[in-house]
Amino acid sequence: MRPRQVLSVALLSFSSFGVVSLLPAQTPSVLTRQYDNQHTGQNLQETILTPSNVNSGGFGKVFSYPVDGQIWTQPLYVPNVNVGTKGTHNVVYVATENAKVYAFDADSAKKNPNPLWFTDFLNPPNVLAVPCDIGAGLCQLFPLVGITQTPVINLANNTMYVVVRTQETAGTVVSYVERLHALDITSGAEQPGSPAVICSAVGSGGCSFGGPVMFIPKVKQGRPGLLLVNEPGFSQGVLFMGFAGATGWVLAYDASTLQLVATFFANDGITRSGYGFGGIWGAGGAVVADSAGNVYVVTGDGYFDSIINWGDSLIKLVLTLNPATGTYSLVPADYFTPSDEACRFTNGLDLGSAGPLILPAQGGTTPDLIFQGGKASTLCDSTPSIYIVNRDNMGHLGGQVSLSQTAKAGSSSSPAYWASATANHIYNVADSDSLRAYTVSSAGVSTASVMQTSNTFSNGSSPAISANGTSNGIVWALDRTENSDILPGVQPVILHAYNGTSLSELYNSTQAASGRDTAGPSVKFQVPTVVNGKVYVGTQTELDVYGLCPCPQ
């Protein structure tokens, strides 16, 4: 196969990891979950926010936009969008569980209190977001499921790709439908050929995609953000999306035609009561791609045999063309599975509870690494569950480069990466633990954290980094103080900002008096979007925006 490259769907003037290109300074875009296809979680073109001006005296909540559903997706951002008669705006895009997509002015709710455009995928009473039935165990997101997967934007064709799940009634027949939509980012209108039906089924019926397990849109969970990767023969690249349910699925779609290209199944569907089967979720970030276009997915509990059963595994997938048939398949080219996989499956300890991070090349004998967390328990691992995997030789069952040592806490979050002028760090938050930093070099990853925050995060956090290249690094993290695994909580999410070189706290949204900076109630798997001097935070009820301001105490 000829070499491939990841489509440029991240911060546009980056030439490589941790290196700012020599292109003129420009406002970057945030087009995909966790900022890039490697999920480094970093914006290296932030020149406005610095450790010296992010404090409760001059930084705080500057405005918010109400929305009609929970925001599980990460807000996306594009500067200088021509929105027809409404002129040119920096735009922040938000998708909700009530199957709505909003385009808001990213800079001022005072000047533009209403959405610049708004797309509603519902048509009550016949077309609704899927209701969550806790009693039947049909979902872990209450009360509605509409758009959970962070969309992805392709600036080459001004298109946002969104997966929407709906309940549709015709007479007495109730169907559940999963669709892939391609929206014009300037208007919210459907692009030609959109939408495409992923699966439509009556009641608890499903679609097979030619595999061993039915894809049942009524009950399956689609949580990982969409990934857009450049592949030979596809003019606008290929969309990869992960799902969990009776098994784990990866579906690959042609981004130009919205046609299904290939599938991957993580389990053969053998029934075992009380356990999932290799579900792909990873705290909303289970699907990533390296600079060569190889796609990596991490799975949850399930049987494992490295043939058709891939429970608790990190798998490298290659989109492969069969010249004889002209069809494509997603082929497992390599994998890593912890040696305690059988114990994990028995005790519900998903490796795939946390999203992977593809590290930039560090030199040395093993330059190409993936950082992978997961759930942990003394029932299984003799050492904590943070694995550093060599993606050039992933080690198969029980193989890894090293195993980092930290508090005995599992993770249901995704890490971030930043290279300062003096050191390279991974920032990771395990459940009920501090935010910790690990050094990265040609020698590998430190076996213990080198710094940590003074506060802890009871339910983990997926941090983001803002920096001006190798300087002025700030680590942003959201503290979800309630465990809202099924029922949503009511407590506001807390935004924290830390100095990237020391993890000393610069700011948090509870410091100002009278609730000045209070955000909306928290949601799981949310990642703050930091760009152009603002921090955008999705909540259950609103999009909260933080920035520099004359902030009265």
Phi, psi and omega per residue, in radians:
M1 nan 2.512 3.136
R2 -1.430 2.735 -3.094
P3 -1.043 2.618 3.094
R4 -2.228 2.809 3.113
Q5 -2.289 2.595 3.101
V6 -1.186 2.326 3.093
L7 -1.060 2.500 -3.100
S8 -1.307 1.577 -3.126
V9 -2.135 0.442 -3.097
A10 -2.167 -2.508 -3.129
L11 -1.293 2.014 -2.704
L12 -1.184 -0.481 -3.080
S13 -1.694 0.277 3.040
F14 -1.344 2.294 3.051
S15 -1.647 -0.457 3.084
S16 -2.906 3.071 3.140
F17 -1.036 2.288 2.990
G18 1.184 0.146 -3.112
V19 -2.199 2.170 3.083
V20 -1.493 2.280 -3.098
S21 -1.262 3.008 3.142
L22 -1.574 0.206 3.057
L23 -1.160 2.707 3.099
P24 -1.004 2.588 3.135
A25 -1.049 2.401 3.096
Q26 -2.640 2.771 3.088
T27 -1.226 2.166 -3.089
P28 -1.359 2.934 3.006
S29 -1.889 2.659 2.958
V30 -2.053 1.876 -2.914
L31 -1.982 -0.088 -3.069
T32 -2.658 2.844 -3.124
R33 -1.074 2.418 3.116
Q34 1.007 0.510 2.863
Y35 1.379 -0.504 3.127
D36 -2.729 3.006 -3.075
N37 -1.223 -0.313 3.084
Q38 -1.516 -0.137 -3.134
H39 1.042 0.797 3.081
T40 -1.310 -0.332 3.095
G41 1.232 0.443 -2.997
Q42 -2.180 2.466 2.943
N43 -2.024 1.884 -3.080
L44 -1.653 0.232 3.122
Q45 -2.077 0.529 3.131
E46 -1.604 1.886 -3.096
T47 -1.845 -0.131 -3.079
I48 -1.624 -0.884 -3.113
L49 -1.477 2.232 3.139
T50 -2.384 2.843 3.091
P51 -1.042 -0.369 -3.115
S52 -1.460 -0.372 -3.113
N53 -1.988 -0.053 3.066
V54 -1.586 1.694 3.109
N55 -2.734 2.878 -3.027
S56 -1.190 -0.237 3.104
G57 -1.410 -0.444 -3.072
G58 -2.350 0.164 -3.119
F59 -2.446 2.410 3.126
G60 -3.112 -2.929 3.141
K61 -1.305 2.116 -3.060
V62 -1.784 -0.485 3.027
F63 -2.986 3.032 3.089
S64 -2.617 2.774 3.061
Y65 -2.122 2.223 3.056
P66 -1.280 2.559 3.050
V67 -2.316 2.895 -3.018
D68 -1.778 0.244 3.106
G69 -2.808 2.898 3.134
Q70 -1.128 2.505 3.124
I71 -1.829 1.645 3.045
W72 -1.539 -0.321 -3.128
T73 -1.430 2.669 3.040
Q74 -1.348 2.349 3.055
P75 -1.056 2.445 3.089
L76 -1.925 2.787 -2.975
Y77 -2.505 2.314 3.035
V78 -2.356 2.225 3.108
P79 -1.451 2.724 2.957
N80 0.958 0.912 3.106
V81 -1.620 2.245 3.080
N82 -1.427 1.877 -3.083
V83 -1.775 0.927 3.059
G84 1.015 -2.247 -3.095
T85 -1.181 -0.247 3.138
K86 -1.515 -0.005 3.056
G87 1.507 -2.863 -3.090
T88 -1.773 2.313 -3.072
H89 -2.455 2.651 2.771
N90 -1.328 2.256 -2.976
V91 -2.115 2.352 2.973
V92 -1.915 2.292 -3.065
Y93 -1.889 2.344 -3.083
V94 -2.337 2.345 3.067
A95 -2.056 2.517 -3.036
T96 -2.148 2.904 3.111
E97 -1.272 -0.174 3.029
N98 -1.641 0.441 3.013
A99 1.029 0.845 3.071
K100 -2.190 2.590 2.970
V101 -2.153 2.239 -3.141
Y102 -1.984 2.474 2.937
A103 -2.008 1.955 -3.100
F104 -1.899 2.636 2.924
D105 -1.077 2.168 -3.023
A106 -1.364 -0.180 -2.982
D107 -1.937 -0.435 -3.030
S108 -2.751 2.008 3.007
A109 -1.394 -0.345 3.115
K110 -1.209 -0.790 3.135
K111 -1.301 -0.589 -3.080
N112 -2.351 1.338 -3.072
P113 -1.226 -0.345 -3.118
N114 -1.798 2.751 3.095
P115 -1.014 2.534 3.026
L116 -1.182 -0.653 2.883
W117 -2.661 2.887 -2.989
F118 -2.652 2.172 3.124
T119 -2.021 2.174 -3.117
D120 -1.972 2.109 -3.105
F121 -1.609 0.122 -3.086
L122 -1.829 2.761 3.060
N123 -2.531 1.309 -3.088
P124 -1.046 2.594 0.040
P125 -1.597 0.025 -3.006
N126 -1.507 -0.508 -3.132
V127 -2.137 2.005 -3.068
L128 -2.302 2.826 2.927
A129 -1.127 2.687 -3.067
V130 -1.246 2.153 3.101
P131 -1.289 2.500 3.115
C132 -1.531 2.174 3.114
D133 -1.854 1.654 -3.088
I134 -1.132 -0.706 -3.094
G135 -1.059 -0.626 3.137
A136 -1.526 -0.056 3.126
G137 1.183 0.575 -3.025
L138 -1.525 -0.202 -3.137
C139 -2.852 2.938 3.080
Q140 -2.127 0.446 -3.099
L141 -2.407 1.940 -2.991
F142 -2.018 2.444 0.099
P143 -1.740 -0.224 -3.039
L144 -2.268 2.612 3.063
V145 -2.187 2.031 3.132
G146 -2.268 -1.172 3.081
I147 -2.209 1.929 -3.122
T148 -1.928 -0.589 -3.092
Q149 -1.419 2.219 3.103
T150 -1.007 2.206 3.093
P151 -1.131 3.049 3.052
V152 -2.329 2.528 -3.104
I153 -1.993 2.365 3.032
N154 -1.962 1.920 -3.125
L155 -1.266 -0.303 3.125
A156 -1.105 -0.525 3.104
N157 -2.240 0.310 3.094
N158 0.911 0.788 -3.033
T159 -2.163 2.353 2.969
M160 -1.833 2.260 3.105
Y161 -1.757 2.241 -3.031
V162 -2.361 2.345 3.028
V163 -1.775 2.190 -3.062
V164 -2.146 2.383 -3.122
R165 -2.046 2.235 -3.076
T166 -2.370 2.759 2.972
Q167 -1.879 2.202 -3.014
E168 -2.244 2.308 -3.043
T169 -2.042 2.266 3.040
A170 -2.259 1.819 -3.036
G171 1.166 -2.074 3.116
T172 -1.765 0.032 -3.073
V173 -1.667 2.173 3.124
V174 -1.919 2.149 3.125
S175 -2.044 2.736 3.064
Y176 -2.107 2.284 -2.953
V177 -2.290 2.368 3.037
E178 -1.995 2.189 -3.125
R179 -2.223 2.588 2.982
L180 -1.809 2.081 -3.132
H181 -1.893 2.540 3.016
A182 -2.083 1.958 -3.045
L183 -1.903 2.468 3.003
D184 -1.238 2.141 -3.059
I185 -1.253 -0.210 3.120
T186 -1.537 -0.303 -3.046
S187 -2.443 -0.326 -3.044
G188 1.457 0.002 -3.130
A189 -1.282 2.645 3.079
E190 -1.178 2.359 3.035
Q191 -1.328 2.803 3.111
P192 -0.921 2.352 3.138
G193 1.494 -0.053 -3.125
S194 -1.790 2.508 0.037
P195 -1.575 2.968 3.009
A196 -1.982 2.341 3.119
V197 -1.380 2.089 3.039
I198 -1.331 -0.864 3.096
C199 -2.778 2.340 3.030
S200 -2.256 2.207 -3.064
A201 -2.569 2.539 3.094
V202 -1.407 2.304 3.100
G203 0.960 -2.181 -3.127
S204 -1.663 0.362 3.058
G205 -1.302 3.081 -3.088
G206 -2.774 -2.969 -3.132
C207 -2.132 2.533 -3.045
S208 -1.657 -0.512 -3.025
F209 0.915 0.412 -3.135
G210 1.338 0.187 -3.088
G211 -1.849 -3.083 -3.029
P212 -1.432 -0.248 -3.034
V213 -2.243 2.424 3.128
M214 -1.245 2.381 2.991
F215 -1.537 1.897 -2.999
I216 -1.880 1.818 -3.035
P217 -1.148 -0.316 3.119
K218 -1.201 -0.572 -2.962
V219 -2.126 -0.324 -3.042
K220 -1.301 2.766 -3.095
Q221 -1.962 2.177 3.025
G222 -1.930 1.780 -3.044
R223 -2.039 -0.591 -3.099
P224 -1.135 2.503 3.053
G225 -1.055 2.614 3.115
L226 -1.218 2.566 -3.123
L227 -2.128 2.305 3.120
L228 -2.015 2.081 -3.029
V229 -2.206 2.386 3.068
N230 -1.284 2.232 3.113
E231 -2.301 2.467 3.107
P232 -0.957 2.325 3.102
G233 1.595 -0.016 -3.112
F234 -2.148 1.929 -2.964
S235 -1.106 -0.554 3.128
Q236 -2.012 0.260 3.102
G237 1.527 -3.071 -3.128
V238 -2.130 2.348 3.083
L239 -1.593 2.264 3.060
F240 -1.992 2.360 3.133
M241 -2.430 2.471 -3.112
G242 -1.942 2.603 -3.125
F243 -2.444 2.759 3.034
A244 -2.256 2.610 3.124
G245 3.056 -2.197 3.059
A246 -1.109 -0.442 2.999
T247 -2.602 -3.061 3.006
G248 -1.774 2.396 3.107
W249 -2.134 2.535 2.804
V250 -2.079 2.179 3.090
L251 -1.966 2.366 3.136
A252 -2.026 2.207 -3.098
Y253 -2.140 2.470 3.001
D254 -1.161 2.092 -3.065
A255 -1.244 -0.284 3.120
S256 -1.515 -0.793 -3.066
T257 -1.737 -0.235 -3.048
L258 1.062 0.532 3.074
Q259 -1.715 2.512 3.099
L260 -1.148 2.275 -3.090
V261 -1.800 -0.805 -3.064
A262 -2.812 2.831 3.126
T263 -2.364 2.742 2.996
F264 -2.378 2.339 3.117
F265 -1.987 2.314 -3.069
A266 -1.603 -0.037 -3.105
N267 -2.758 2.681 -3.124
D268 -1.547 0.024 3.016
G269 1.525 0.234 3.066
I270 -1.112 2.298 -3.024
T271 -1.416 2.334 2.991
R272 -2.541 1.957 -2.985
S273 -1.054 2.351 3.013
G274 1.602 -0.019 -3.087
Y275 -2.285 2.620 3.018
G276 -1.432 -3.111 -3.039
F277 -2.359 1.259 3.081
G278 1.226 0.606 3.126
G279 -1.021 2.523 -3.091
I280 -1.932 1.889 -3.104
W281 -2.504 -0.927 2.998
G282 0.910 0.828 3.123
A283 0.960 0.616 3.131
G284 1.475 0.019 -3.057
G285 -2.366 0.689 -2.971
A286 -1.400 -0.155 -3.053
V287 -2.099 2.087 -3.112
V288 -2.345 2.943 3.111
A289 -2.461 2.538 3.098
D290 -1.579 -3.130 -3.044
S291 -1.221 -0.240 3.067
A292 -1.603 -0.045 3.129
G293 1.584 0.056 3.042
N294 -1.219 2.401 -3.118
V295 -1.791 2.372 3.134
Y296 -2.090 2.340 3.075
V297 -2.245 2.558 3.083
V298 -2.023 2.425 -3.047
T299 -1.963 2.822 3.047
G300 -1.635 -2.766 -3.065
D301 -1.041 2.528 3.096
G302 2.958 2.949 3.047
Y303 -1.106 2.704 3.134
F304 -2.376 2.238 2.980
D305 -2.530 0.009 -3.141
S306 1.095 0.335 3.083
I307 -2.020 -1.076 3.062
I308 -2.274 -0.181 3.127
N309 -1.924 2.091 -2.988
W310 -2.238 0.702 3.134
G311 -1.094 2.513 3.052
D312 0.868 0.943 -3.072
S313 -2.395 2.643 2.972
L314 -1.851 2.044 -2.915
I315 -2.118 2.310 3.018
K316 -1.594 2.142 -3.130
L317 -1.975 2.401 3.113
V318 -2.110 2.196 3.064
L319 -1.308 2.019 -2.953
T320 -2.133 2.295 3.120
L321 -1.611 2.301 2.998
N322 -1.608 1.863 -3.069
P323 -1.060 -0.506 -3.080
A324 -1.230 -0.622 -3.077
T325 -1.868 -0.295 -3.076
G326 1.290 0.250 -3.134
T327 -1.878 2.793 -3.116
Y328 -1.927 2.724 3.004
S329 -2.475 2.714 3.048
L330 -1.695 1.901 -3.000
V331 -1.804 2.194 3.012
P332 -1.157 1.971 -3.104
A333 -1.642 -0.397 3.141
D334 -2.921 2.907 3.133
Y335 -2.860 2.811 2.975
F336 -2.253 2.329 3.082
T337 -2.352 2.229 3.132
P338 -1.049 2.600 -3.125
S339 -1.122 -0.377 -3.127
D340 -1.678 0.439 -3.047
E341 -0.987 -0.762 -3.113
A342 -1.082 -0.688 3.091
C343 -1.171 -0.687 3.098
R344 -1.035 -0.812 -3.129
F345 -1.067 -0.770 -3.122
T346 -1.089 -0.611 -3.011
N347 -1.893 0.168 3.071
G348 1.179 0.692 -3.087
L349 -1.928 1.413 -3.052
D350 -1.090 2.266 2.847
L351 -1.140 -0.653 -3.051
G352 -1.419 0.416 3.040
S353 -1.361 -0.304 -3.125
A354 -2.082 2.619 3.120
G355 -1.459 2.578 3.117
P356 -1.381 2.765 3.043
L357 -2.229 2.097 3.050
I358 -1.506 2.064 -3.083
L359 -1.441 2.615 3.004
P360 -1.133 2.713 -3.127
A361 -1.049 2.316 -3.050
Q362 -1.949 -0.026 -3.059
G363 1.429 -2.945 -3.127
G364 1.339 -2.947 -3.070
T365 -1.385 -0.386 3.089
T366 -2.266 1.383 -3.011
P367 -1.377 -0.378 -2.976
D368 -1.890 1.779 -2.982
L369 -2.114 2.702 2.977
I370 -2.151 2.318 3.043
F371 -1.668 2.174 -3.095
Q372 -2.363 2.085 3.036
G373 -1.636 -2.884 3.136
G374 2.913 3.089 3.098
K375 -1.202 2.685 -3.097
A376 -2.400 2.659 3.090
S377 -2.904 2.578 3.048
T378 -1.171 -0.197 3.066
L379 -1.099 -0.510 -3.044
C380 -2.140 -1.460 -2.966
D381 -1.135 2.389 3.038
S382 -1.407 -0.282 3.062
T383 -2.336 2.791 -3.046
P384 -1.054 2.708 -2.980
S385 -1.606 1.088 2.929
I386 -2.122 2.011 -3.051
Y387 -1.912 2.406 3.033
I388 -1.904 1.881 -2.969
V389 -1.864 2.359 3.063
N390 -1.410 1.925 -3.058
R391 -1.348 -0.106 3.022
D392 -1.532 -0.282 3.099
N393 -2.769 1.531 -2.868
M394 -1.322 -0.174 2.956
G395 1.591 -0.196 3.127
H396 0.991 -2.483 -3.057
L397 -1.253 2.036 3.038
G398 1.504 0.014 -3.092
G399 -1.723 2.392 3.031
Q400 -2.822 2.791 3.139
V401 -1.219 -0.847 3.129
S402 -2.792 2.943 -3.124
L403 -2.234 1.942 -3.082
S404 -1.215 2.599 -3.126
Q405 -1.852 2.249 3.079
T406 -2.695 -2.924 3.103
A407 -1.032 2.602 -3.105
K408 -1.324 1.285 -3.097
A409 -2.391 2.344 3.082
G410 -1.399 2.923 -3.060
S411 -2.184 2.367 2.991
S412 -2.158 0.717 -3.088
S413 -2.440 3.105 3.111
S414 -2.075 2.520 -3.110
P415 -1.497 3.113 3.058
A416 -2.428 2.919 -3.050
Y417 -2.365 2.496 3.002
W418 -2.658 2.373 3.053
A419 -1.819 1.919 3.053
S420 -1.448 -3.056 3.132
A421 -1.212 -0.335 -3.042
T422 -2.052 -0.361 -3.084
A423 -2.792 2.700 3.057
N424 -1.825 2.367 -3.065
H425 -2.329 2.532 2.865
I426 -1.761 2.342 3.108
Y427 -1.959 2.147 -3.020
N428 -2.420 2.513 3.111
V429 -2.200 1.965 3.008
A430 -1.493 2.857 3.112
D431 -1.115 2.410 3.112
S432 0.988 0.698 -3.104
D433 -2.487 2.956 3.036
S434 -1.296 2.871 2.895
L435 -1.331 2.168 -3.045
R436 -2.084 2.613 3.093
A437 -2.042 2.416 3.095
Y438 -2.094 2.456 3.092
T439 -1.435 2.600 3.121
V440 -2.239 2.335 3.126
S441 -2.714 -3.038 3.098
S442 -1.122 -0.321 3.097
A443 -1.453 -0.119 -3.122
G444 1.983 -2.669 -3.107
V445 -1.904 2.426 -3.122
S446 -1.012 2.499 -3.106
T447 -1.407 -0.072 3.048
A448 -2.505 2.705 3.097
S449 -1.162 2.537 -3.098
V450 -1.749 -0.255 3.018
M451 -2.799 2.788 -3.100
Q452 -2.689 2.789 3.119
T453 -1.380 2.773 3.135
S454 -1.354 -0.404 3.119
N455 -1.747 2.840 3.108
T456 -2.011 2.854 3.140
F457 -2.077 1.906 -3.009
S458 -1.146 -0.464 -3.106
N459 -2.137 0.484 3.117
G460 1.245 -3.087 3.109
S461 -2.976 2.571 3.064
S462 -1.869 1.761 -3.004
P463 -1.326 2.885 3.021
A464 -2.300 2.703 -3.096
I465 -2.070 2.329 2.911
S466 -2.065 2.441 -3.116
A467 -2.845 2.781 2.979
N468 -1.772 1.479 -3.031
G469 1.170 -2.082 -3.117
T470 -1.687 0.146 -3.112
S471 -2.138 2.871 3.057
N472 0.979 0.689 3.133
G473 -1.255 2.316 3.054
I474 -2.228 2.326 3.073
V475 -1.757 2.125 -3.125
W476 -1.876 2.325 -3.112
A477 -2.521 2.504 -3.138
L478 -1.817 2.253 -3.139
D479 -1.774 1.956 3.088
R480 -1.683 1.789 -2.955
T481 -1.379 -0.167 3.120
E482 -2.032 2.529 3.090
N483 -1.508 1.597 -3.048
S484 -1.709 0.937 -3.103
D485 -1.092 -0.619 3.119
I486 -2.150 -1.188 3.118
L487 -1.402 2.390 3.119
P488 -1.205 2.598 3.061
G489 -1.491 -3.118 -3.119
V490 -2.108 -0.135 -3.087
Q491 -1.388 2.486 3.127
P492 -1.170 2.556 3.019
V493 -1.238 2.580 -3.128
I494 -1.940 2.167 3.087
L495 -1.576 2.214 3.093
H496 -2.012 2.552 3.019
A497 -2.262 2.305 -3.104
Y498 -2.233 2.601 3.004
N499 -1.132 2.213 -3.050
G500 -1.181 -0.346 -3.101
T501 -1.701 -0.152 -3.117
S502 -2.382 -0.320 -3.014
L503 1.079 0.384 2.944
S504 -1.289 2.477 -3.054
E505 -1.341 2.311 3.079
L506 -1.684 -0.599 -2.988
Y507 -2.898 2.596 2.812
N508 -2.552 2.759 -2.963
S509 -1.348 0.117 3.023
T510 -1.800 -0.062 -3.023
Q511 -1.243 -0.673 -3.079
A512 -1.294 2.594 -3.103
A513 -1.278 2.828 3.007
S514 1.058 0.439 3.083
G515 1.126 0.485 -3.075
R516 -0.945 -0.672 -3.021
D517 -1.892 0.258 -3.068
T518 -1.093 2.301 3.125
A519 -1.659 3.082 3.059
G520 -1.286 3.020 3.137
P521 -1.072 2.573 -2.990
S522 -1.349 2.767 2.989
V523 -2.256 2.810 3.127
K524 -1.305 2.666 2.947
F525 1.141 0.257 -3.122
Q526 -1.313 2.449 3.096
V527 -2.095 2.243 3.094
P528 -1.214 2.461 3.069
T529 -1.809 2.041 -3.075
V530 -2.011 2.047 -3.079
V531 -2.841 2.427 3.024
N532 0.941 0.734 3.051
G533 1.403 0.137 3.134
K534 -2.215 2.708 3.027
V535 -2.132 2.124 -3.085
Y536 -1.876 2.206 -3.049
V537 -2.212 2.096 3.071
G538 -1.462 2.442 3.140
T539 -2.342 -2.985 3.126
Q540 -1.221 -0.466 -2.952
T541 -2.205 -0.263 -3.010
E542 -2.787 2.815 2.933
L543 -1.701 2.045 3.140
D544 -1.712 2.431 -3.073
V545 -2.182 2.197 -3.134
Y546 -1.995 2.580 3.117
G547 -3.025 -3.071 3.092
L548 -1.216 2.495 -3.049
C549 -2.874 2.806 2.853
P550 -1.352 1.695 -2.921
C551 -1.844 1.812 3.089
P552 -1.165 2.466 3.132
Q553 -1.432 nan nan
